[in-house]
């Protein structure tokens, strides 16, 4: 990355907000590779391929795990080539992977398809889009990332609706082809023609010259940690644990939502509608917690996010149609929105931006591994305990544990990084 310039004449236009909008669009278009997008295909895949629900869950586990294994390398590659080139190339590859999903014929090809859409959609494109925003903001990074996470959450919430419409109008296989075409004609041009990897590429600085001048400051880049240096700090592992636990249990709850809420007395259509309050809760929390990361210490923010997740889990055994299921869905959404904003804002705040792709990729890797393990864990627990309620309630101990670790350990981590 070229060195940032310390003094430049004030400019009227700051391009960071344009980059934020474009990165938000590419972040939203990861939807077909996210669990919320894949979920609408599950029943069709089971019926058409004559597979059991457990077999599809195992294929999803295999694909997600294999995809996750490459993410640390993908993060280093994004740091090396920059967000512009990364988003362009990932967009091409992701569209090809979605095209291939339309032709899966059995367990092996399904697992292979899941591998590539999870790697390229949930993993690589998400990381590259977030990195694009991260480099353009510093003082206002938490706010910018909060806006990014909020908009992405809302837009991704529309993905299952649109995919389901495509399935109903055509077939589930054709819906994958439509998704591939949409990715190719949007993400690739945005990446190649719209994204600028670093402010210094066009003579700007993070937050814009006007913002720096208004603050009467000279922009000096923060000290950047390598991935190895970041991994030697306590705070890195707490953020990673937060992402892994959220990835595991939120994905599991979403993956099994129709079945889980069916046990609570909701019809399949009513259960599907409960994604909407989840999106609203996630979007609200992402915006609020993004701004709070600029103002409140992480040792308080992380327990709040984990508290939302534990609350949602503890509600599962007592769910019933009406207020409780609405509260459950909203709280689950808030847990995901707050976690994503906190993680995206804290990593560059603590460790700088020079290696942020590599650092973020390890955290994303943990979340993706969690998202692979979570659905299978819930399936096994349901079989052993006779329902989702007891399984989910017992597993709430993990977010509670992360919350306690953040409260007790972050204050003792004396690494010379921004105060937590």
LOVO-592844 format. One line per 5 residues: number of its first residue (from 1); their letters; for each residue x, y negated, z negated of N, C-alpha, C. Coordinates in steps of 0.05 Angstrom, whole numbers. Last residue first. Example, Ala and Ser with C-alpha at 12.3 -4.5 7.8 and 13.67 -1.06 7.14 Angstrom:
BEGIN
2 = SA = 257:45:-142:273:21:-143:258:-1:-157 | 264:114:-156:246:90:-156:264:66:-156 .
This chain:
BEGIN
420 = XXXXX = -183:3:-498:-209:17:-495:-228:9:-517 | -140:-42:-463:-152:-33:-488:-179:-20:-483 | -100:-18:-410:-121:-37:-419:-135:-26:-443 | -42:15:-436:-61:9:-415:-81:-10:-426 | 1:44:-465:1:16:-458:-16:12:-433 .
415 = XXXXX = -30:90:-511:-16:85:-486:-19:55:-479 | -52:106:-559:-37:81:-559:-21:77:-533 | -109:132:-580:-92:134:-557:-78:107:-552 | -144:123:-620:-117:132:-628:-98:134:-605 | -193:111:-598:-180:91:-615:-152:97:-623 .
410 = XXXXX = -205:159:-574:-198:137:-557:-184:115:-573 | -221:196:-614:-194:198:-602:-186:173:-586 | -273:187:-633:-251:192:-652:-224:189:-640 | -307:177:-590:-309:160:-614:-284:163:-631 | -294:220:-556:-290:192:-548:-289:173:-572 .
405 = XXXXX = -310:264:-586:-282:261:-579:-276:232:-571 | -365:256:-588:-350:255:-613:-320:251:-607 | -377:263:-534:-383:238:-547:-367:235:-573 | -362:317:-526:-348:296:-512:-352:269:-525 | -401:341:-560:-373:344:-566:-356:323:-552 .
400 = XXXXX = -448:329:-532:-444:319:-559:-415:320:-567 | -440:359:-485:-439:330:-484:-436:317:-512 | -441:412:-514:-418:402:-498:-418:371:-495 | -490:422:-536:-467:418:-555:-443:406:-540 | -527:436:-500:-524:407:-506:-501:402:-525 .
395 = XXXXX = -532:490:-497:-510:478:-482:-508:448:-486 | -579:499:-526:-554:508:-537:-530:494:-523 | -617:478:-489:-613:466:-515:-586:473:-528 | -613:512:-445:-605:484:-442:-600:471:-469 | -631:561:-469:-605:559:-455:-595:530:-455 .
390 = XXXXX = -682:550:-487:-662:557:-506:-634:553:-494 | -708:537:-435:-708:520:-459:-685:525:-478 | -710:574:-394:-690:553:-393:-686:538:-419 | -716:644:-414:-726:618:-406:-704:598:-406 | -693:691:-434:-721:691:-427:-732:664:-419 .
385 = XXXXX = -640:697:-444:-655:686:-465:-685:683:-459 | -619:720:-397:-612:732:-423:-632:723:-445 | -639:689:-355:-644:718:-355:-640:730:-383 | -620:639:-371:-649:643:-368:-655:673:-369 | -565:647:-367:-577:641:-393:-607:646:-392 .
380 = XXXXX = -560:654:-311:-553:676:-329:-566:672:-356 | -576:603:-295:-590:627:-285:-585:650:-304 | -539:569:-320:-567:567:-327:-583:592:-318 | -493:587:-293:-495:589:-322:-524:588:-331 | -505:571:-241:-502:599:-247:-505:604:-277 .
375 = XXXXX = -504:514:-247:-529:529:-238:-528:558:-245 | -448:504:-267:-473:498:-281:-497:514:-273 | -407:515:-231:-411:533:-254:-439:529:-266 | -409:472:-196:-410:499:-186:-418:519:-208 | -404:428:-227:-428:430:-212:-431:458:-200 .
370 = XXXXX = -352:436:-246:-374:438:-265:-400:442:-250 | -325:426:-199:-323:453:-211:-346:457:-231 | -338:372:-195:-347:391:-174:-346:419:-185 | -312:350:-239:-341:348:-237:-352:368:-217 | -259:362:-227:-271:373:-251:-301:373:-250 .
365 = XXXXX = -254:331:-179:-250:361:-179:-263:374:-203 | -259:280:-200:-280:291:-183:-278:321:-181 | -211:279:-227:-235:276:-243:-259:287:-226 | -177:283:-183:-176:303:-205:-201:303:-221 | -191:238:-154:-196:264:-143:-195:286:-164 .
360 = XXXXX = -172:195:-184:-201:199:-182:-207:227:-172 | -117:201:-173:-127:203:-200:-157:209:-200 | -115:194:-117:-105:219:-129:-116:223:-157 | -137:142:-114:-149:164:-99:-141:191:-112 | -102:110:-144:-129:114:-154:-143:137:-139 .
355 = XXXXX = -51:91:-141:-55:120:-139:-83:128:-147 | -58:36:-145:-39:47:-125:-43:77:-120 | -90:15:-186:-103:24:-161:-84:37:-141 | -93:28:-258:-85:14:-234:-97:26:-209 | -111:53:-304:-88:65:-291:-80:50:-265 .
350 = XXXXX = -156:26:-327:-135:37:-344:-109:43:-329 | -185:10:-282:-179:-9:-304:-156:1:-321 | -191:56:-252:-173:35:-242:-166:15:-263 | -224:84:-292:-200:96:-282:-181:74:-270 | -271:54:-304:-249:57:-324:-223:66:-312 .
345 = XXXXX = -305:55:-260:-294:30:-269:-270:33:-287 | -319:109:-253:-309:94:-230:-295:68:-239 | -339:122:-305:-315:135:-294:-303:118:-272 | -385:87:-308:-363:86:-328:-338:98:-317 | -416:104:-264:-406:77:-265:-382:75:-285 .
340 = XXXXX = -426:158:-277:-413:151:-252:-401:123:-253 | -454:153:-327:-428:167:-325:-413:160:-300 | -501:125:-313:-481:113:-331:-454:126:-329 | -526:162:-277:-518:135:-269:-498:122:-287 | -533:208:-311:-516:209:-287:-507:182:-278 .
335 = XXXXX = -566:188:-351:-541:201:-358:-522:201:-334 | -611:170:-323:-594:150:-337:-567:162:-344 | -633:219:-307:-622:200:-288:-603:180:-300 | -648:239:-357:-628:253:-341:-616:235:-320 | -687:200:-370:-662:202:-386:-641:217:-372 .
330 = XXXXX = -726:211:-331:-713:185:-332:-687:186:-347 | -740:264:-343:-729:258:-317:-714:231:-318 | -759:258:-397:-737:276:-391:-724:268:-364 | -802:224:-390:-779:215:-406:-755:232:-400 | -835:258:-359:-825:232:-348:-801:222:-363 .
325 = XXXXX = -844:298:-395:-829:305:-371:-820:279:-357 | -872:268:-435:-847:282:-441:-831:288:-416 | -919:248:-411:-899:230:-420:-872:244:-424 | -935:302:-366:-942:276:-378:-918:260:-387 | -928:371:-382:-936:350:-364:-944:324:-378 .
320 = XXXXX = -873:384:-427:-901:389:-419:-908:367:-400 | -817:410:-463:-829:395:-440:-858:404:-435 | -786:431:-502:-813:420:-510:-827:406:-487 | -736:446:-482:-753:466:-495:-781:457:-501 | -717:395:-460:-726:417:-443:-743:437:-457 .
315 = XXXXX = -696:358:-494:-724:355:-488:-734:380:-473 | -642:369:-496:-658:376:-520:-688:373:-515 | -627:347:-447:-625:375:-451:-643:384:-475 | -634:292:-456:-649:305:-435:-649:336:-439 | -597:285:-497:-625:280:-502:-642:294:-482 .
310 = XXXXX = -549:295:-471:-557:313:-492:-587:309:-498 | -549:251:-435:-550:278:-425:-560:298:-446 | -547:207:-470:-570:210:-451:-572:239:-442 | -498:216:-495:-523:218:-511:-548:220:-493 | -462:206:-455:-466:234:-463:-491:237:-480 .
305 = XXXXX = -469:150:-454:-475:166:-431:-480:195:-438 | -451:138:-507:-478:131:-498:-487:147:-474 | -398:155:-507:-418:169:-524:-447:162:-516 | -378:116:-469:-378:145:-463:-398:160:-481 | -382:66:-497:-397:71:-472:-400:101:-467 .
300 = XXXXX = -347:67:-540:-376:65:-545:-392:73:-520 | -298:72:-518:-304:90:-540:-333:89:-548 | -294:30:-482:-301:56:-472:-309:75:-494 | -321:-33:-502:-300:-13:-503:-311:14:-495 | -351:-81:-457:-353:-63:-481:-332:-41:-480 .
295 = XXXXX = -342:-109:-409:-347:-124:-434:-345:-106:-460 | -340:-81:-363:-323:-105:-364:-324:-119:-391 | -377:-43:-372:-349:-34:-373:-330:-58:-372 | -426:-68:-363:-417:-65:-390:-388:-57:-392 | -434:-63:-308:-428:-90:-319:-416:-88:-347 .
290 = XXXXX = -444:-8:-307:-422:-20:-291:-414:-47:-302 | -489:-4:-338:-464:6:-349:-440:-3:-333 | -528:-28:-304:-523:-38:-330:-496:-30:-341 | -525:4:-257:-521:-25:-256:-514:-36:-283 | -535:55:-277:-511:50:-262:-505:20:-261 .
285 = XXXXX = -586:50:-300:-563:55:-317:-537:49:-303 | -617:43:-253:-617:23:-274:-592:26:-292 | -607:91:-226:-600:65:-214:-598:44:-235 | -627:130:-261:-599:130:-253:-590:103:-242 | -682:116:-264:-665:116:-288:-636:114:-282 .
280 = XXXXX = -696:124:-210:-699:98:-223:-681:96:-247 | -685:179:-205:-670:160:-188:-672:132:-201 | -722:199:-241:-693:205:-245:-676:185:-229 | -770:186:-219:-761:172:-244:-732:177:-250 | -762:223:-173:-765:194:-170:-758:179:-196 .
275 = XXXXX = -762:276:-186:-737:264:-177:-738:234:-176 | -814:289:-194:-799:280:-218:-770:272:-211 | -834:310:-148:-838:281:-153:-822:271:-176 | -825:364:-156:-808:349:-137:-810:319:-141 | -865:375:-192:-837:378:-201:-819:363:-182 .
270 = XXXXX = -910:369:-160:-906:351:-182:-877:352:-192 | -901:412:-125:-901:385:-114:-897:365:-136 | -904:456:-160:-879:451:-146:-878:422:-135 | -935:436:-223:-935:449:-197:-909:442:-182 | -915:446:-291:-918:429:-268:-920:446:-242 .
265 = XXXXX = -903:476:-337:-931:473:-329:-936:455:-305 | -853:490:-348:-865:470:-366:-894:464:-358 | -839:523:-307:-843:535:-333:-856:516:-353 | -832:482:-270:-854:501:-266:-860:515:-292 | -786:460:-286:-810:445:-291:-835:461:-286 .
260 = XXXXX = -752:502:-267:-752:494:-295:-778:479:-302 | -763:505:-211:-768:528:-228:-771:520:-258 | -747:454:-196:-774:464:-189:-782:487:-207 | -693:450:-216:-714:433:-225:-742:444:-219 | -645:475:-210:-667:491:-218:-692:475:-225 .
255 = XXXXX = -613:432:-194:-614:455:-177:-638:473:-184 | -617:397:-238:-629:389:-212:-633:414:-194 | -591:426:-277:-619:418:-282:-632:410:-256 | -541:432:-253:-557:455:-260:-586:448:-263 | -524:379:-251:-528:394:-226:-545:418:-231 .
250 = XXXXX = -521:367:-305:-539:352:-289:-545:367:-262 | -481:405:-322:-509:407:-332:-529:391:-316 | -433:394:-290:-444:421:-295:-474:420:-302 | -425:339:-289:-427:354:-264:-441:381:-268 | -421:329:-344:-443:317:-329:-447:332:-303 .
245 = XXXXX = -374:357:-354:-398:364:-368:-423:354:-353 | -338:329:-321:-342:358:-318:-368:367:-330 | -339:276:-339:-348:282:-312:-354:312:-308 | -320:284:-392:-346:272:-387:-356:279:-359 | -269:304:-380:-288:321:-394:-317:310:-390 .
240 = XXXXX = -246:258:-356:-249:282:-341:-270:301:-353 | -247:223:-400:-263:216:-376:-267:241:-359 | -211:252:-431:-238:247:-441:-256:240:-418 | -165:251:-402:-178:277:-406:-206:274:-417 | -151:196:-403:-157:209:-378:-173:235:-382 .
235 = XXXXX = -142:188:-458:-165:176:-445:-172:189:-418 | -93:212:-468:-117:224:-479:-142:214:-464 | -45:220:-415:-60:204:-434:-85:218:-443 | -22:247:-374:-10:250:-400:-23:233:-422 | -47:233:-328:-55:259:-340:-41:264:-367 .
230 = XXXXX = -19:188:-313:-47:185:-323:-55:210:-338 | 28:211:-294:29:194:-318:1:191:-330 | 9:239:-249:21:254:-271:22:237:-297 | -10:197:-217:-29:217:-227:-17:232:-251 | 21:136:-239:18:158:-221:-2:178:-233 .
225 = XXXXX = -7:72:-253:3:97:-262:1:118:-240 | 9:4:-242:-6:28:-233:9:53:-243 | -3:-58:-272:15:-36:-270:0:-11:-263 | -41:-104:-231:-36:-89:-255:-17:-66:-251 | -18:-159:-192:-28:-132:-193:-22:-119:-220 .
220 = XXXXX = -37:-224:-205:-15:-206:-208:-25:-177:-210 | -59:-284:-183:-65:-256:-182:-40:-239:-184 | -61:-337:-227:-47:-325:-205:-52:-295:-205 | -118:-376:-247:-99:-354:-251:-85:-348:-225 | -166:-404:-252:-140:-417:-257:-118:-396:-263 .
215 = XXXXX = -213:-386:-237:-204:-376:-263:-177:-388:-271 | -215:-408:-187:-234:-418:-207:-226:-409:-235 | -176:-377:-161:-171:-406:-166:-190:-417:-187 | -202:-328:-160:-176:-331:-174:-171:-360:-180 | -246:-341:-128:-250:-332:-155:-225:-334:-172 .
210 = XXXXX = -220:-355:-80:-237:-375:-94:-241:-367:-123 | -196:-308:-63:-180:-331:-72:-195:-351:-88 | -224:-246:-88:-224:-269:-71:-208:-292:-81 | -223:-197:-113:-242:-217:-123:-243:-242:-106 | -156:-186:-89:-181:-175:-103:-196:-198:-116 .
205 = XXXXX = -139:-228:-33:-133:-215:-58:-158:-205:-71 | -121:-229:38:-138:-236:15:-127:-222:-10 | -99:-216:88:-90:-239:74:-107:-248:50 | -117:-168:107:-127:-192:121:-120:-217:105 | -91:-132:75:-90:-127:103:-100:-151:119 .
200 = XXXXX = -102:-145:23:-78:-157:34:-75:-151:64 | -147:-114:11:-150:-143:16:-126:-155:30 | -148:-52:46:-137:-68:25:-142:-98:31 | -182:-29:87:-171:-13:65:-163:-30:41 | -243:-46:112:-215:-56:110:-203:-44:85 .
195 = XXXXX = -294:-20:152:-279:-19:127:-251:-31:131 | -314:-25:207:-323:-42:185:-306:-43:160 | -295:10:246:-298:-18:253:-304:-36:229 | -289:61:220:-269:51:240:-271:21:244 | -333:67:184:-305:70:175:-285:57:194 .
190 = XXXXX = -377:56:217:-372:40:193:-343:42:184 | -372:98:256:-368:69:263:-363:51:239 | -379:143:219:-355:140:235:-351:111:245 | -430:136:196:-406:136:179:-381:130:196 | -466:136:242:-465:115:222:-438:114:208 .
185 = XXXXX = -464:179:276:-469:153:288:-469:130:268 | -454:222:240:-435:216:261:-439:187:272 | -500:224:207:-473:219:196:-454:209:217 | -539:236:246:-540:211:230:-513:205:219 | -523:288:263:-523:265:282:-523:238:267 .
180 = XXXXX = -530:317:215:-503:315:228:-502:291:247 | -585:313:208:-567:301:188:-539:297:200 | -601:343:252:-608:315:251:-590:300:231 | -582:393:237:-572:380:261:-577:350:261 | -614:403:192:-585:401:189:-573:387:213 .
175 = XXXXX = -663:406:218:-659:385:198:-629:381:193 | -659:454:246:-659:429:261:-653:405:242 | -666:489:202:-641:489:218:-638:463:233 | -717:479:185:-695:473:167:-669:472:182 | -753:445:238:-747:468:222:-723:461:204 .
170 = XXXXX = -796:393:239:-782:411:257:-778:438:244 | -826:371:198:-832:363:225:-820:382:246 | -805:393:152:-833:396:157:-840:390:186 | -752:375:157:-758:403:156:-787:409:164 | -759:319:154:-747:331:178:-753:361:180 .
165 = XXXXX = -779:316:102:-795:307:125:-785:319:151 | -734:332:75:-758:349:73:-777:342:96 | -700:290:87:-693:317:96:-717:335:96 | -727:248:61:-724:247:90:-717:275:101 | -725:267:8:-751:260:20:-748:261:50 .
160 = XXXXX = -670:271:-2:-687:295:-1:-714:291:11 | -656:214:5:-646:235:23:-663:260:22 | -671:178:-33:-688:180:-9:-680:204:8 | -630:180:-70:-657:190:-78:-676:193:-55 | -591:153:-44:-589:183:-44:-616:195:-53 .
155 = XXXXX = -609:101:-56:-610:111:-29:-608:141:-27 | -601:99:-112:-627:95:-101:-629:107:-73 | -545:109:-116:-565:127:-129:-593:124:-117 | -525:66:-86:-520:94:-77:-541:113:-89 | -540:24:-120:-551:25:-92:-548:54:-81 .
150 = XXXXX = -510:37:-166:-539:33:-167:-551:37:-139 | -457:38:-149:-470:63:-159:-500:61:-160 | -452:-17:-133:-447:5:-114:-462:31:-124 | -461:-43:-181:-478:-48:-158:-476:-25:-138 | -417:-22:-209:-444:-18:-219:-465:-22:-197 .
145 = XXXXX = -375:-42:-179:-380:-13:-179:-407:-6:-190 | -381:-96:-193:-383:-87:-165:-389:-57:-163 | -374:-94:-249:-399:-104:-238:-403:-94:-209 | -321:-75:-251:-343:-61:-264:-370:-69:-253 | -293:-115:-223:-294:-88:-213:-317:-73:-225 .
140 = XXXXX = -280:-168:-230:-308:-161:-228:-312:-133:-218 | -225:-166:-232:-239:-177:-254:-268:-170:-254 | -223:-134:-181:-208:-129:-205:-223:-139:-229 | -237:-107:-115:-245:-122:-139:-227:-114:-163 | -219:-76:-74:-228:-103:-68:-236:-120:-92 .
135 = XXXXX = -209:-24:-89:-186:-41:-81:-194:-71:-77 | -260:-3:-99:-241:-7:-121:-219:-27:-114 | -284:6:-50:-294:-16:-67:-273:-23:-88 | -253:49:-32:-256:25:-15:-265:1:-31 | -262:87:-71:-236:75:-69:-237:49:-53 .
130 = XXXXX = -315:102:-57:-309:89:-83:-283:74:-83 | -305:126:-8:-323:103:-10:-318:88:-35 | -270:169:-22:-261:148:-4:-279:123:-5 | -304:200:-56:-279:188:-66:-271:164:-48 | -346:214:-19:-351:199:-44:-327:185:-55 .
125 = XXXXX = -318:243:19:-330:218:27:-338:201:2 | -298:288:-14:-281:269:0:-294:243:7 | -349:310:-44:-322:304:-53:-308:282:-38 | -399:314:-19:-397:307:-48:-370:298:-56 | -375:321:36:-396:303:28:-393:295:-1 .
120 = XXXXX = -331:357:38:-331:332:54:-351:312:45 | -342:398:0:-316:385:2:-318:358:15 | -395:410:15:-389:401:-12:-362:387:-13 | -390:426:67:-407:403:62:-403:393:33 | -354:470:61:-346:446:76:-364:422:71 .
115 = XXXXX = -381:507:28:-354:498:22:-348:472:36 | -429:517:55:-430:503:29:-402:492:22 | -407:548:97:-420:522:102:-422:505:77 | -390:593:69:-370:576:84:-382:548:89 | -438:612:49:-417:604:30:-397:586:44 .
110 = XXXXX = -462:624:99:-474:605:81:-454:594:61 | -429:664:119:-430:638:133:-443:616:116 | -441:703:79:-414:693:83:-414:666:97 | -498:711:81:-484:702:56:-457:690:62 | -521:687:145:-520:706:123:-503:695:100 .
105 = XXXXX = -520:648:184:-536:672:188:-536:692:166 | -521:579:202:-514:600:183:-532:624:187 | -530:535:235:-526:561:248:-519:583:228 | -532:488:208:-555:495:223:-554:523:235 | -480:482:189:-500:492:170:-526:500:185 .
100 = XXXXX = -454:458:232:-450:487:228:-471:498:209 | -470:405:224:-478:419:248:-476:449:245 | -442:396:178:-471:396:176:-482:410:201 | -389:397:199:-397:416:178:-428:418:176 | -391:352:233:-387:379:244:-395:401:224 .
95 = XXXXX = -397:312:196:-418:316:215:-416:344:228 | -348:316:169:-373:321:154:-396:327:174 | -311:300:208:-311:327:197:-337:335:184 | -326:246:215:-326:265:238:-328:293:227 | -319:226:163:-345:224:176:-347:244:199 .
90 = XXXXX = -265:232:156:-283:248:140:-311:249:152 | -246:193:191:-241:221:197:-259:240:181 | -268:145:167:-272:152:195:-269:182:200 | -247:147:115:-277:148:119:-283:156:148 | -191:143:127:-202:166:113:-232:169:118 .
85 = XXXXX = -185:93:150:-179:117:166:-192:141:153 | -202:61:105:-213:58:132:-209:83:148 | -172:75:59:-201:81:60:-212:80:88 | -107:105:70:-125:82:65:-154:90:71 | -68:144:72:-78:133:97:-96:109:94 .
80 = XXXXX = -55:152:17:-34:149:37:-44:136:62 | -102:159:-11:-83:138:-20:-63:132:2 | -121:203:17:-136:178:19:-118:155:10 | -83:242:0:-85:235:28:-99:208:32 | -96:247:-54:-69:236:-46:-70:227:-17 .
75 = XXXXX = -148:269:-48:-144:243:-61:-117:231:-54 | -136:318:-24:-152:298:-9:-148:271:-21 | -111:344:-66:-96:338:-42:-110:317:-25 | -155:349:-102:-131:334:-110:-113:326:-86 | -192:380:-68:-196:352:-74:-172:337:-84 .
70 = XXXXX = -189:434:-60:-174:417:-42:-175:388:-49 | -223:457:-96:-195:463:-98:-178:445:-81 | -276:446:-81:-263:430:-102:-233:434:-103 | -287:485:-43:-285:457:-35:-270:440:-55 | -290:529:-77:-269:528:-56:-265:499:-46 .
65 = XXXXX = -334:514:-109:-308:518:-121:-286:516:-100 | -375:511:-71:-368:487:-87:-340:490:-99 | -377:563:-51:-371:541:-34:-362:516:-49 | -390:592:-98:-365:598:-83:-357:574:-66 | -440:569:-112:-417:569:-131:-391:572:-116 .
60 = XXXXX = -469:582:-67:-465:554:-73:-442:550:-93 | -469:636:-72:-457:625:-48:-451:595:-53 | -499:639:-119:-471:648:-119:-456:637:-95 | -548:620:-102:-534:606:-123:-504:614:-124 | -560:661:-66:-556:633:-56:-541:617:-76 .
55 = XXXXX = -566:703:-102:-545:704:-81:-540:676:-69 | -609:686:-133:-582:689:-146:-560:690:-125 | -650:688:-96:-642:662:-107:-615:663:-120 | -632:732:-42:-644:726:-67:-635:699:-77 | -645:728:29:-626:728:7:-642:723:-19 .
50 = XXXXX = -666:723:81:-672:746:65:-652:750:42 | -662:677:110:-638:695:110:-642:720:93 | -712:654:101:-703:659:128:-680:679:129 | -716:649:44:-736:663:60:-725:672:87 | -670:620:29:-677:646:16:-696:662:34 .
45 = XXXXX = -677:574:60:-654:592:65:-659:619:53 | -723:553:37:-723:560:66:-700:579:72 | -704:542:-15:-726:562:-11:-728:571:18 | -662:503:-3:-658:528:-17:-679:549:-11 | -668:453:18:-664:475:37:-665:502:24 .
40 = XXXXX = -671:418:-23:-695:421:-7:-693:443:14 | -619:418:-45:-641:431:-59:-665:436:-42 | -584:386:-16:-584:415:-11:-609:428:-22 | -594:337:-42:-600:341:-14:-602:370:-6 | -577:345:-94:-604:335:-90:-612:337:-60 .
35 = XXXXX = -523:360:-86:-543:380:-95:-571:371:-89 | -496:333:-25:-501:332:-54:-523:352:-61 | -493:330:29:-474:348:15:-477:348:-15 | -531:292:43:-535:320:52:-515:340:40 | -507:244:16:-531:258:7:-535:287:17 .
30 = XXXXX = -469:211:34:-459:237:24:-483:255:16 | -493:164:46:-495:184:66:-480:210:59 | -480:131:4:-507:142:5:-509:165:24 | -428:118:19:-432:133:-6:-460:146:-6 | -438:87:64:-424:113:67:-427:130:42 .
25 = XXXXX = -465:44:38:-478:60:59:-465:87:63 | -424:25:5:-449:35:-7:-464:53:14 | -388:6:42:-380:30:26:-405:42:13 | -417:-38:60:-411:-16:78:-403:9:63 | -420:-69:13:-445:-60:27:-439:-36:45 .
20 = XXXXX = -365:-77:2:-383:-64:-18:-408:-53:-4 | -349:-106:46:-338:-79:42:-356:-63:22 | -377:-153:34:-384:-138:58:-374:-109:56 | -350:-168:-12:-379:-161:-14:-388:-147:11 | -298:-179:7:-303:-156:-11:-332:-148:-13 .
15 = XXXXX = -288:-224:36:-298:-201:50:-305:-177:32 | -304:-288:24:-291:-265:11:-304:-240:23 | -294:-351:51:-307:-325:54:-290:-304:40 | -261:-395:42:-290:-398:37:-304:-371:36 | -200:-391:7:-216:-385:31:-245:-387:23 .
10 = XXXXX = -140:-425:-13:-168:-417:-19:-184:-413:6 | -77:-397:4:-96:-419:4:-124:-408:0 | -44:-355:-44:-55:-360:-17:-74:-383:-18 | 1:-319:-81:-10:-346:-76:-19:-348:-47 | 14:-265:-85:7:-279:-109:-5:-307:-104 .
5 = XXXXX = -7:-210:-46:5:-236:-47:-4:-252:-71 | 9:-142:-59:-11:-163:-58:3:-190:-61 | 46:-98:-15:44:-114:-40:24:-136:-37 | 12:-44:18:29:-68:19:25:-84:-7 | 17:24:0:0:0:0:18:-25:0 .
